[in-house]
């Protein structure tokens, strides 16, 4: 059975202002078939910005792993990778 | 214009937030000269020639944020802390809104049409046949443009089957609708303030960040720190700029230190009512055309370039002006700060005298970041009875103003409306003869920014995202909000 990829987009003010808002247009840059297999939501700041180990804003959490410096292209790439890795 | 998210805007928001953090901590005076080093540490991989220039640029961003007229008052020997002391001790002239940083300017060469390697030197040679000035010659079997003859009409580019003609642009000059950008004798950018309409298109177009807005946030911060009551009046475009509801945005603004928050849509209702009356009156007396008057950049166009259009511009006040009046009636002792997407509103505020400060959404966002306020997390404030002016929140969107006005007319059948959605060079030319062209209608809504205020220079998100958030249909956001908000 397919496991859904859990995508949490940080919409804390800092992430939102620094490009995170663009990620909310995920319908425009992620394949609809993949979106169906994902659980996507915008969540409040999860303090990824307080440390430096994950890069800088905007942050996205994919299956509990934190990714920084997120762009639509990068998000699309990672989601595809994670999805295929899970359903091998 | 550049995409709203780019390295420059990200740096800007980082600089703003850092400066404000220090300000709120009370350490700005001692820390301000360190900020360029914090933002560009030693190991940074520079996008400009070196980290030293990057730091110098951060210094200029800080100066602009302090509201310094860089073009006039830049003194490289003077520490930022000296500038800061001046800013908090004396009142600065709020205008002009824009200023230039010649060190950042790349002195881009004049715009030119060039033929690239893609030219195959074809037999048909449509470029040669279609050039109205005989500016195409063939050298070694390939086309070349004689620049002295070229009038930059772009015909050759249109007809080339190999797409080999390149138009090299000058972004700032190209974006200015009124030709207010010029180059000095060294080739660096200068603004002709007699022509500038403070629309901010140039500052959003320059990829080097050489044209910047002088923030007026420090006078506002000082008002907030004083004991005086302060009311924020928020432009209709604010809905959709933050990941939360209007009620949450209102709470967040109060957390920054404002005593009260009033929607400018309330004043927009008065604008609609009065403009509807005026329109009916004008049509009945035989006027051929009336235009809206709420876009301050358009008002600047009329004042500085096309005074004859005063005859068609409605005399109704803008939503900001009415809202300030309403607030003063209810609360005569309060200071009023307009929070909006617009730079030209500062020009209007100076004329009006009822508005004490103007800041943008991106400056407000920096205050939220500096104070660690997460809009989506805060409690929702009561917006009060918004029933009568709810539709006026559409003033922020192209075609919204005319809709609200027409709705409030006694006899809407007499009006034939159309709209000007964004003014660039071409539309400006058309504006010059708008009272002469066989009319497209008798009521025209004019917005200088494409799409309306939600695409203004002080916005945070792309209009598309703003529209989604306004309609509350961004799945991700609403899903998360549903959890907290029981709807």
Interface residues (C-beta under 8 A of the other chain):
Chain A: X9 X11 X12 X13 X14 X16 X17 X18 X19 X21 X22 X24 X25 X26 X40 X41 X42 X43 X44 X45
Chain B: X5 X10 X13 X14 X17 X242 X243 X362 X365 X366 X368 X369 X373 X374 X375 X376 X377 X460 X461 X462 X464 X465 X468 X474 X475 X476 X477 X479 X480
